[in-house]
């Protein structure tokens, strides 16, 4: 998520919609008081810069001093080097945890309204959407990639629908991206681009905010975490019905369908 006071826009990070890559592209244009939450690990590793606000939120926020001290001490005691990009990313998320909820990098629209009502009313607000049937495969592969005993895709969907328990806590918040760009089932952002035609929509957004958002020459920062997949390996009739139920609002509003 980015709030740019310098360029007067809010980018809401919809999960699994190239949000980290977009934030990496926007980072070079951050003003000193702009807020970027999330994707700092990728940003720093790819040569992005911490602005004044990020430095203050990482090192000079009393609300996170204790947790930061514990993390640094643990690194020293276990004789492992401090992973600086990860430390920055985690520190900034902790700084905004109470203000923006359990996933401050991907806050919902209603939370954002309360967090900075002036910016919400006056800045250009945009995000991206993705075909839910494609999104759920990507989310499943991302959320389960480090599991020692990987669960099946069907089980992942059942956990999201609360049909099954989630003892490992892999189900994300929010469950879908719909609450990120809607309130009371109404779209509340100024512009929604589609993941499927991301370059075309970024060109439109670039002209609107006066910043050239070019991602062609940027690394797809999380694409290396999964292999290309065949959707037929994931979907049967039951799984299609579960995704259709889970993403009913998006499917009704955007007209998404399976196969994609």
Secondary structure as UniProt FT lines:
FT   STRAND          2..4
FT   TURN            5..8
FT   STRAND          9..11
FT   TURN            15..16
FT   HELIX           19..27
FT   TURN            28..29
FT   TURN            32..33
FT   STRAND          35..36
FT   HELIX           40..45
FT   TURN            46..47
FT   HELIX           52..59
FT   HELIX           62..64
FT   HELIX           65..77
FT   TURN            78..79
FT   HELIX           84..95
FT   HELIX           97..100
FT   TURN            102..103
FT   HELIX           104..106
FT   HELIX           109..115
FT   HELIX           117..122
FT   STRAND          124..129
FT   HELIX           132..143
FT   TURN            144..146
FT   HELIX           153..160
FT   TURN            161..162
FT   TURN            167..168
FT   HELIX           178..181
FT   STRAND          182..183
FT   TURN            184..185
FT   STRAND          186..187
FT   STRAND          191..194
FT   HELIX           195..197
FT   HELIX           198..209
FT   TURN            216..217
FT   TURN            221..222
FT   HELIX           223..225
FT   HELIX           231..233
FT   HELIX           237..246
FT   HELIX           248..254
//
